[in-house]
């Protein structure tokens, strides 16, 4: 984890020397009880181009009575409509401005919104998230680092809110740094994260935390009869690995297992992908990255329940030894799978990983996270994940956490009659449907065959795991989607 980025200040913003003082403005009412801060906000309303609508921005320089060199006023819309994402984006926008201008310091005044943002606590958490996430740049492979992140981002907390603000800052920064760790792993090129190397990177990050780490190699996978997993690995010279991270407090009431798909490069295998889709296939391990980072965050925050993360890591490549369409593979569960398409490899490694996790840990809840299907992107676009579960309550909890964190999830159906899509004439099940329709549903139904009746949900993050262009608090590349979602979710389970 990185050094502390967020700092809480209690001295009045007007007397703080900083490069930028950030103030938020509602469209229809005051955002601050402090008259001097609110006066700065009101000053922006004198300009015709600023009304306080979400996205409005105005910069002042050298204001008398304020030691900050600049004051940026950000519109966050009507107070009733100002939700967490509104203030998260506004804060991210301010930090991006500071980074782009190579400024060193930033002081943010937390508004007191009502409505959907549920008061100052929620606003503080969302603004801190936006600040930390926006401050990130993936420039590991650039000789010239164009802009440096800010070293300290300060937030002003009035008397009476100071201690709570510090607690919020501590937890928020841990969770956001976990998100950035996942972003690093996803954006990293595949030549630098072959399964053995990524496994070492995860283990190294985990060794600093109270986690038990086990890495299963090829011999271990064979011993556990994980033939579906090994079949995907068979075309590559890179050895498969499965990383297991185990957070065990002194006592616990529940065991939660998270499983993340970790295909470090997906060529499609013998059913090779079109050239236009290959370049982005370094992202196909985003589920494993999110699960590993969540375990690290949970251990660091002292999560009260037992939490196990399982990350099967593999490279899917075509070669003379690769598995083929028409092959029949016996899974660790004993079920046989007819291979309809070698590009449906994620569900193959997850089938064995789910079976292993459920047998080993008898979890109360098991959740898998995977960049599984292009069909889910067709259904929900690039910004929303699909949730599949026979448990409506569990799906609802995931959707609620998605709404809070803005790692949005939409509950999808799992109709029993769609199992017909996966019927095989020669094996227990096919790994793909016999036509292209309902692909995300078919993939979820396939996974459900290996859950042994456990309370389970599958989250298809194929769309939101990777950003093709920047937005207010995420640059192009891995988004770290799932870490904030899972951290909020596990506290509800």
N, C-alpha and C positions, 0 to 999 in steps of 0.2 A: 504494500500500500504506500501511497505517496505521503509526504509530510503534510501537516495540517495546512489547508488553504484558507478556510473560513475563520474570520476573527470577529468576535462580538465587541462592539464599543458602546460605552454608555455616555461619553462626553457628547455634548450637543453637536449635531452635524455642522452647524454654522461656524464652529471654532476649530474644525478638523481640517488640516492641510491635506488635500488629496487632489489627484488629477481630475477625477469626475465624481460629482455628487449626483446620485440617481434618485429621482422623486417620481412617484406614480400619481396619476390623476384619474379620478372617475369622471364620467361624462355628466353626471347628474347630481353629485353630492360630494361633500368633503371626504378626503381619504385619510386625513390625519387630525388628531385632536390638538397637536402642538401648533400654535398659531403661526410661528415663524416658518415651519416646514410647509404648512398649508398655504402660506402667502407665496412661497416659491411656486407651488403648484398652480395657484390662481393667476400668477403672473403670465403663465403661458396662454391663458384664455383670452388675453388682450390681443392676441395675434389671430388674424382671420383664418390662417391655415391650420390652426390647432383647436380642436373642440373636445378632446379627451376620448375620442373613439379609439377602440382597440387598433393599434398600429400607428397611431399618431405619435410624432416625436418632434421635440424642439430643443435646441441647444442654446444656452446663454453663457456668456464669458464674463469673468471678472465682475460678478455682482457685488455691489457694496454691502458690507456686513457679513459676507460669506467668504471664508478662506479658501474654499475649493476653487481651482482654476476654471472649472467648467461646471455647469449644472445642466443635466439632461432631464427633461420632463417627458415621461412616457404615458400615453393614453392607454387605459385598460377598460374602456367602455363603461356601460351602465353598472352601477354597484350590484344590482340584482342579478345581472348576467355574468359578473366577473368570477369565473371559476378558476380552479388551480392552473389549468393550462394557459389561460390568459396571462396571469402574472408570471408563470414559468417562462413563457415566450418573451414577454416584455423584458424580463431580467436577462435572459439569454441574449437578446438583441443589444442590450446595453454593454454586456461583457464583450460581445463580438466587436462592437464599435471601439472599445478600449484596446483590445488586442490588435485590431487592424491599424490603430494609430500608434502602436508601440508604447502605450502608457503604462505606468508602473503601479498605480494605486486607484482604488475604486471604493466608494462608500455608498451603500444602498440603504434607503429608508424604507422600512417595511410598512405597507399600508394597513389599514384596519377595515378590510372589506366584510360586508355581510353577505347575504344571498348564498350563492352556490359555493363560495370559497370558505364558508364556515369560520370566518373570523381570522384574527391575527396569526394564530398557530399554523393554520393551513396555508395562509399566504406566505409566512416565513419559510415553511418547508418547501413550497413550490418555487419560491424565488431562489432559495439556496440550491435547489436542484438545477434550475435553469442556469445559474451562475457557474457551478462546477462543471456541468456538462458542456456548456458553451466555451469554456476556457480550454478545452482539449483540442489538440492538433496531432494528427498522425503524420509525422515528418521524419520517421526513423530512417528512411531510405533517401532523404534529400541532403545533399551536401550543403546547400544553402538553406538555412532555416529562415523563412521569410518573416514570420512574426512569432515572437515568444509569448507563451502564456503568462498571465499575471501571477505573481508570486503570492500575493495576499488579496483576498476580497473581503472587505469589511462590511458588517451590517450594524446599523444603529438600533439599539434596544433601549427603550425607556425603562426607568425604574419600575420594578414590579414584573417586568417581562424578561429581564436579563437572564436569570437562571434557566428559565424555560427555553429561551433562545439558544443558550449554550448546549442544552441537551438535544434540541432539534438539530443544531449545527453538527454535533458530533456524530449522531446516527446518520443524518443525511449525507454527510461527507463520506462515511464508510460505504454506504450503499452506492453512491455515485462513483466513487473510486473503483468499486467492483464493476460497475457498468463500463467504465473506461478501460479496465483490464480486459473485459470481454471484447470491447471494440478493438483493442490492440491485437488480440488473437485472431479475430475475424478478418481484419484488414491486412494482416501479415500475408505475404505471398506463399503459395503452397510449397515452393522449394525450401522455405525456411520453417515449415511446420509439418514435415512428414510425421506420421504417427509416433515414432519413437521420440522425435524431437519435441513435439507438442506435449507428449506425456511427461517429458522431463521438465518442460516449462511450467506445466500445471503443478507438478510435484514440488518444484522449487518455490512457487508462489504459495503453496499450501503449507510448506514446512515452517513458516513463520507463525502459523496459527495453531490453536489446539485441535488439530485434525489428525486422524490416523489415515495414512495414504498407502494404498496397495496398488501396484501396477501389474496386471496380468499380461504375460507375453504369449507367444504362439503355443508354447508347451502347455501353459495353463488353460488356454482356450480349448485346446484339444482335449485336455483332461476333463473339462467341463462339457465336452461334446457340443461345442458351439459351432456347428458345421455351417450354419447359415451365415454367421459372421465371417468365418474363414473362407467361405466360397466367394464373398465379395472381395476379400483380400488376395485371392489366388492369382489375379492378373498382374499384381504389382510386385516389384522387387522390395518395396517397403513393408516391413513387418507390422502386422496389426498390434494394437495395444488396447487394454481396457483399464482406465483409471477409476479407482473407487476411493472416494473421500468420505470419511465417517466422522461426524460430529456427535460425540457422546457426552452429554453433561453428567453430573454425578447421579442424577435420577431423572426419569422422564415418564410421561404417561402415554405418549404416542410416538410412533416411528413413521416418518415421512420419507419417501424415496423419490428422488428426482433423477430422471434418465434423459441424457441429451445426445442426439445424433451427432457424430463427429467424423464426417467424411472430409478429410483434409483436401482432397481434390476429387471431383467427380467428372470423369470423362464420359460417363454413361456406360463404360465397359464395351462389350461387343456391340451393343446398341448405342453406338457413339453419338454424342450430342452434335447438333449443328455447330459450325464454327462460331456463329454469332453468340452462342450461349456459353462457350467454354471459358472465356476469360474471367467470368464472374464466379466460377465454380470453386474458388478458394473459400467462399462464404459458406460452403455446405457443412461446416462444422460449428455453425453459430449456436445450435442447441447445446452442444457439449461445452462451448465457451461460457454460455449463460449459466449452465448448471454448475460448472466448476467455480465460477466467480460468485455465484449465490452461496455456495458452501463456505467459501472464504469469508464472505460478508457475515453470514449467520454465525460462524465461529467467533468472529471478531466482536460481534454485538452481544455474544453470550446467549444465543437462542436457547430457550428452555426445554425444547423437545429434541429427541434424537433425529438427526437429519443425515441422510446418506445420498451422495451424488454418484451416479454411474455414468461414465463417459466412454463409450466404445469408439475407438479411433481407427480409421482405415482409409486406404486410398483405393479408388475404384478405377482400374485401368484395363485397357484391352491388351491381350498378348496371347501367345500360344497356350498359356496355362490358365487363362481366364475362364470363369464360368460362362455358360452359353445359354441362349434361349432354348428351351426344351429340356434342359437339365432338370433332374429331380433331386432336391436337397433335403436331408433330414435335419430338422432343427433340434435344439437342446431339449425342447419339450417332448420330442418324439414324433411330432407331426411332420409330414412330408410336404414340401412346397414345389410345385412345378413352376419353373422360371418362364414367365411370359415375356419379360423384358429385363435385361440386366441393369437398366437405368433406374429400376425401382429397387435400388440397393439399400436405401435408408431403412425401409421397413424390415429388411432381412437382418440387419445388425441389431435393430431395436427388438425384433422378436426374441433373439437369444439374450439380449441384455435385460429385457423385461422378465423373462423366465428366470434368469440368474438372480436378479434383484429380489423378486418375490419369494423365491425358494430360500435365499440366504437370510433375508431380513423380515419376512412376514409383515410387511408394512400395513399401517392403518390406511394410508393413502399413498398412491403412486401416480406421479405425473410425468409424462414425457414431453419433451420440447424438441421440435425438429423442423428443419427446412425441408419439408417432405414432398410437397406436390406443387407443380405449376398450376394445377387445377384450382387450388385454394386462392392463388393470386387472381385467376380469372374470375372467381366468385366474389372475392372481397377486396381486390386491389392490393396495392403495395403498402398500405398503412395499417391494415387490420389483420390480426391473426384469427384463425378458425379454431374453435374449441369443440372437441368431440368427446362425449361421455354419456354413458347410460344413466349417470347420476345427475339429475337436474339441479340439485342443490349445489353440488360441486361446480358444475358449469356456471351457476349463478355467482358463486363466490369469486371465481376466476374473472368473470365479466365485471364484477364490482371493483376488483383490484385493478383491472385494466382501465376502468373509467377514472379511478383516483390517480393513477400514475400516468395516464394517457398512453399506456402501452395497450392499445385497445384490442379487445377480443370479442368475437361474435359467436354465439352458440349455434352449432350446426347440427343437422339431424343425423341419426344413425339408424335408418329404417331396416328392420330385419329382412324384408324381402330383397334388399339390395345385396344380401350375402350371395344371392344367385350369381352375381357378377364374378365371384371368385371361385365358382365351382370348377373342378378339374376332372377330366375323364381318367387321369392317370395317377393323381396324387390326392392328398387330403385337401389341398387348397392351392390356388394359383396366387402368384405375387402381384398380379395386375388383373383388372377386369378384361373382358373379351372385347370391349369397345372403349372409346375415349370418354364416354359420358360418366359423370359422377365420380371422377377420379379421386378427389379428396375424401369422399365418403368411403369409397372402396378401400383406400389406404387405411383409414381409421378402423374399419371393420376387420381388416387383416390383422392389425395390431391387437384388437380386442380378443382375437383367438389365442393370444399368449398371455393374457392377464389373470387367468386362473380365478376369476370371480372377485378379484381385489377391487377396492374402491379406486377407480382409475379415471384419468382424463388425459387426452392427447391434445397438445397445442401445436398447430401447424403454423410456423412462423416464416414460411417461405417468402412472403411479401415484405414484412417490416424488418427483417434481419439485416438488411443492407440498404443504404441510401445512395441513390444515383446522383443526387444533388444536395447541396447544403440547405438546412433550414435554421431556425433561430437558435437552436442549441445542439445541433449535430452537423458535423462536416460530412462530406461524401465518404462512404466506406461503411464499415461495420457500425451498427447502431447500439449494440449491447442490449438489444431488445430482450426482455425476459428477466433481467436481474432485479430491477425495481418492482416489476410485476410479482415475481416469485417471493421476494422479501416481504411484500405487503401480504401476499396470500398465505404464506406459512404461519403468520401470526394469527390468522383467522381459523385455521384448521384444528 
